[in-house]
C-alpha cells in the first residue's frame, strides 16, 4: 500500500521570519528575527519576560497550500499558554461572566469556508476534512479541482509544526506575497479576538491582498532597536499601533518623546518608500485598570502626531475613531483595552477605509482633490484655495467627496454623497470645526456625525482691481510681540486655537493700523486662507479704518497671487455692509456652512 506524501510544514509557512528548531524535526515559527528577539528580551525592554512570552506566540502566522486532497493532516503541537494570555482571559471572564474560548485553537479557511475551532489530538495530529459537506458532487481524492487552504495558528499561544500529509496527488505551497507589517502591542497581537483569522491585522491584510507579519507584542511600547533583522521583508505597507501601555506605569514625557521619535525614525530609515499608517492611542475604559497618576499618557497622542509628522511617508490615524466610544463596554471584551470579535471587525473595516483613502502619495491626493474642487467653482472655493496653496492634509480625494484637515483642528469638506460622508467621518473621526462647502443636507449630515450644529455662512470674494490704500495711513505688518494686544481686543478670541495667533503673526499674516504710534485696529486671516480677524478698537471707529485694513489685506493677498475671500455670518450686518461697499462679490448663498 502506498504511503501518503509527506511535506515539511516549514515550507508552507507565511508570516514567519524565522524557525526555531525544537528537536526531532519540530520547528516553532517565529514572527520575529533572532536579533529582534534578543532586543525584546534585553534589559532595555520595559518587561523583557512578558515580551519573550508574547513574542513566542504565532499571531498572524499561517500554513498555506493548494491541494486536490480530501484529507490533510498536520503534525502540530501546542505550547504552554503564557501568563500574559491567561491574565487577559481572566479579565474577559470577569467582564462578561462567560468563560472565553481556548487561546490555542486553530482555524482554517478552505476556499472561503471557515473551519474551527480545531485542536490536535493526543498524537499531535490536526486533521482537516477539506470536503464541503454541502457539495452536490464530491470528487475522489486527487481527481478534483485544487482547493486553496489557509490554516491560522494561535495568536496568544506558541505552537510547533513538523510535517503535513494528504491523500491527494499534489499539495503545493502558496507563493509568498508582499506583506503588511504590523508593529504594535496586545491590541495588534489579537488579545480577545477569539479567532486568529478575525483579528483586525488579519482582516486588514486580507482586504489589501497581502501576507501579514504581525509583530504585535502584549505590553509593548515604542522600543527603539527592535527592528533589526527585518531587512529582507518585502513590505508593501506598515501599520504602527503603540502607546496604550504608557498609561499603566509612571513615565516621563521627555523620555517617551525620545523613544517615539527614535522608533519612528528607524521605521522610516528601514523602509523609506513604504507608506506607514501611525495610529494614535486606541480608546479604552478606565474602570478595570485606571491610568497611573504619574503616567504621561495624556501627552502620548501629541507626541505620536509630532513624531509622525517628521516623515512624509507617514499618515496619522485617529485611532479614537476606529471604535464607537458609546459601545466600548460591549466592544472591549475585557472591559479595559482589548476589542473582542465585534470590535476587531469594526477596527478592520474603518482602518481599511482610511488606508484605501490615503494609500497614494500626498501630492497625488492633493492634485486629485484640487481638480475636483476647481471643477465646482465658487461652491468649493475655500477648498480649492487651501489645496492650491498646499495647506492641510488631504484625507479623502474622491469624485464625490473631498476632505482636508487644516492646522489647528479645522477641516474643509465638500461632498455630493451623504452616505459617503457618513462613512468617512465614522472612520476618520470628527473635527473640532468643519467648513462644509455645498448643500445644507451634507452639512446636517456632518453635524449629526460630529454631534455639532450646522450654521450657514456667507462667502464673499474679491474679483475687482487692486484697491487703493490711503498712503497717509500708518499700516504695519504685526509681529508676535502684538499677540497680547490682539487677544485682548479681538471680539472672537474663542475662534483662536492655542498657538494659532502666534504662528499667524510670525508668518506676517496680520496687518495693524496705528494712530500716533498706538494700535487702533488689525486684520488677519485664518489658517485655511479666509480673510478675517478684522477689528477696529472702539475709539477709532467711524474713521475709515475698517475699509482701510480690509483693502490692505486684499492688496497683500493679490500681491502674492492669491484670490482674497472671506466668510461672514449672515447676522453680521456691519461686515456684510463693509464688504458690499468695497466691491466684494457675493456668490450664491446656501453653499457654505460651519459645523462645530
C-alpha positions, 0 to 999 in steps of 0.5 A: 500500500502506498504511503501518503506524501509527506511535506515539511510544514516549514515550507508552507509557512507565511508570516514567519521570519524565522524557525526555531528548531525544537528537536526531532524535526519540530520547528516553532515559527517565529514572527520575529528575527533572532536579533529582534528577539534578543532586543525584546528580551534585553534589559532595555525592554520595559518587561523583557519576560512578558515580551519573550512570552508574547513574542513566542506566540504565532499571531498572524502566522499561517500554513498555506497550500493548494491541494486536490486532497480530501484529507490533510493532516498536520503534525502540530503541537501546542505550547504552554499558554503564557501568563500574559494570555491567561491574565487577559482571559481572566479579565474577559471572564470577569467582564462578561461572566462567560468563560472565553474560548481556548487561546490555542485553537486553530482555524482554517479557511478552505476556499472561503469556508471557515473551519474551527475551532480545531485542536490536535489530538493526543498524537499531535495530529490536526486533521482537516476534512477539506470536503464541503459537506454541502457539495452536490458532487464530491470528487475522489481524492486527487481527481478534483479541482485544487482547493486553496487552504489557509490554516491560522495558528494561535495568536496568544499561544506558541505552537510547533509544526513538523510535517503535513500529509494528504491523500491527494496527488499534489499539495503545493505551497502558496507563493509568498506575497508582499506583506503588511507589517504590523508593529504594535502591542496586545491590541495588534497581537489579537488579545480577545479576538477569539479567532486568529483569522478575525483579528483586525491585522488579519482582516486588514491584510486580507482586504489589501491582498497581502501576507501579514507579519504581525509583530504585535507584542502584549505590553509593548511600547515604542522600543527603539532597536527592535527592528533589526533583522527585518531587512529582507521583508518585502513590505508593501505597507506598515501599520504602527499601533503603540502607546496604550501601555504608557498609561499603566506605569509612571513615565516621563514625557521627555523620555517617551518623546525620545523613544517615539521619535527614535522608533519612528525614525528607524521605521522610516530609515528601514523602509523609506518608500513604504507608506506607514499608517501611525495610529494614535492611542486606541480608546479604552475604559478606565474602570478595570485598570485606571491610568497611573497618576504619574503616567504621561499618557495624556501627552502620548497622542501629541507626541505620536502626531509630532513624531509622525509628522517628521516623515512624509511617508507617514499618515496619522490615524485617529485611532479614537475613531476606529471604535464607537466610544458609546459601545466600548463596554460591549466592544472591549471584551475585557472591559479595559483595552482589548476589542473582542470579535465585534470590535476587531471587525469594526477596527478592520473595516474603518482602518481599511477605509482610511488606508484605501483613502490615503494609500497614494502619495500626498501630492497625488491626493492633493492634485486629485482633490484640487481638480475636483474642487476647481471643477465646482467653482465658487461652491468649493472655493475655500477648498480649492484655495487651501489645496492650491496653496498646499495647506492641510492634509488631504484625507479623502480625494474622491469624485464625490467627496473631498476632505482636508484637515487644516492646522489647528483642528479645522477641516474643509469638506465638500461632498455630493454623497451623504452616505459617503460622508457618513462613512468617512467621518465614522472612520476618520473621526470628527473635527473640532470645526468643519467648513462644509462647502455645498448643500445644507443636507451634507452639512446636517449630515456632518453635524449629526456625525460630529454631534455639532450644529450646522450654521450657514455662512456667507462667502464673499470674494474679491474679483475687482482691481487692486484697491487703493490704500490711503498712503497717509495711513500708518499700516504695519505688518504685526509681529508676535510681540502684538499677540497680547494686544490682539487677544485682548481686543479681538471680539472672537478670541474663542475662534483662536486655537492655542498657538494659532495667533502666534504662528499667524503673526510670525508668518506676517499674516496680520496687518495693524493700523496705528494712530500716533504710534498706538494700535487702533485696529488689525486684520488677519486671516485664518489658517485655511486662507479666509480673510478675517480677524478684522477689528477696529478698537472702539475709539477709532471707529467711524474713521475709515479704518475698517475699509482701510485694513480690509483693502490692505489685506486684499492688496497683500493677498493679490500681491502674492497671487492669491484670490482674497475671500472671506466668510461672514455670518449672515447676522453680521450686518456691519461686515456684510455692509463693509464688504458690499461697499468695497466691491466684494462679490457675493456668490450664491448663498446656501453653499457654505456652512460651519459645523462645530 
